Amino acid sequence: MVCLISIIGSGRVGTAIAFLCVSNALDDVLLLNRTKDKAIGESLDIVNAIPSTSKFSIHGTDDYSKLAGSDIVVITASTGVYMKDRTENMDSQVTMIKEIAEKIKHNCPSAIILVISNPLDVLTYFFQRETKFSRFKVIGIASSLDSSRFRYFISEKLSVPQSSISNALVLGEHGDSLVPIFSGVSVGGKAILSMIDNDEKDSLISSVRNYWRKLRSYKSRSQFGIAKNAYDVIDAIINSKELSIPVSVVLEGEFGEKDVCIGVPVKITSKGIAEIKDTKLDESERESFKISAQTIRNNIQSIVQ
Ligand SMILES: NC(=O)c1ccc[n+]([C@@H]2O[C@H](COP(=O)([O-])OP(=O)(O)OC[C@H]3O[C@@H](n4cnc5c(N)ncnc54)[C@H](OP(=O)(O)O)[C@@H]3O)[C@@H](O)[C@H]2O)c1
């Protein structure tokens, strides 16, 4: 069966995801962008990456009616660049996501939605609220990227390969209140908390929190890390693989929170989120998670309804 992966926004992130899907012969891809020529131009470039054995293709458009029949819609659209904080353009991004939500609801109400645009947790929340799609089919992708960054810094700090690190999870907001979960991490089978002191722990937290700021001092914006994280989710959905990662999802009592969208560990299958996994947190991690949830909730409530 041929599936359709539609990607809204043909900027850095949208095109990097499209390139991975097409070059790995995952399925047909539709690039939809506000400026039509950009979507067409990017698809004309990416189309040359189709393997000769692939039966799939890619097209560009600005026409939302072409979303009809989409199995997965990935939202990477953005109205501007934030400089100091991911919530900087929150009002215009929320207006944008509401408009996109309306069009998706009209054209492909059965699709599984991956939200990538920032502020991630707030936009995922408003998308789900506007469409009333099942919360298990509206998936905000970011905590898995934060977790990749956490694992990377642990490997650098302890001079070990990333493959020797287990359970390097980052939960909470995709923002400054993110919560790296040290209590579950093991390195070569040993608890990380027996290998680092509090100062080293704080320094790792700060490195993960400020990763994007450091990256911005070398390169305008990130694209490849998030693209691979999104690709893995699309691959799991299309090829019925089980994937355990943290994503942002609307909570209804899990982790003691409700009416908020926040990064928690889940199991992804072909249907979207199959399960929100309960995870052991120590007392300070539980407290930090609570503060993070309240930070997101405050942002949601600050939007003029
Ligand atoms: N979740 C994560 O971990 C993560 C990581 C990296 C980036 N991000 C976020 O991902 C988003 C995209 O980043 P980027 O670097 O790819 O941005 P970008 O290069 O500026 O691209 C954004 C694209 O969205 C298009 N667009 C804007 N409004 C639209 C609408 N209503 N419908 C369709 N297309 C629309 C723009 O079209 P025009 O050509 O008309 O301008 C532009 O091509 C940002 O919000 C960024 O913060 C998230």
The ligand as an ORCA input file, in Angstrom:
! r2SCAN-3c Opt
* xyz 0 1
  N      10.879     20.323     17.673
  C      12.173     20.572     17.576
  O      13.000     19.989     18.283
  C      12.649     21.588     16.558
  C      13.971     21.601     16.101
  C      14.325     22.532     15.118
  C      13.373     23.455     14.640
  N      12.107     23.429     15.152
  C      11.066     24.343     14.696
  O      10.622     23.930     13.409
  C      10.060     25.061     12.721
  C      10.659     25.129     11.329
  O      12.030     25.480     11.398
  P      12.818     25.791     10.040
  O      14.215     26.103     10.440
  O      12.533     24.770      9.035
  O      12.090     27.167      9.600
  P      12.168     27.887      8.187
  O      13.384     27.447      7.452
  O      11.957     29.337      8.454
  O      10.885     27.314      7.401
  C       9.591     27.572      7.775
  C       8.719     27.388      6.548
  O       7.342     27.454      6.960
  C       6.625     28.075      5.891
  N       5.329     28.551      6.367
  C       5.049     29.552      7.221
  N       3.725     29.640      7.449
  C       3.150     28.629      6.738
  C       1.820     28.180      6.570
  N       0.795     28.775      7.201
  N       1.573     27.130      5.736
  C       2.603     26.521      5.098
  N       3.902     26.894      5.224
  C       4.165     27.942      6.033
  C       7.549     29.171      5.421
  O       7.149     29.534      4.112
  P       7.707     30.813      3.281
  O       8.608     30.216      2.253
  O       6.492     31.415      2.682
  O       8.383     31.717      4.272
  C       8.901     28.463      5.478
  O       9.228     27.816      4.254
  C      10.350     26.262     13.619
  O       9.211     26.562     14.390
  C      11.488     25.772     14.515
  O      11.556     26.472     15.722
  C      11.733     22.506     16.086
*
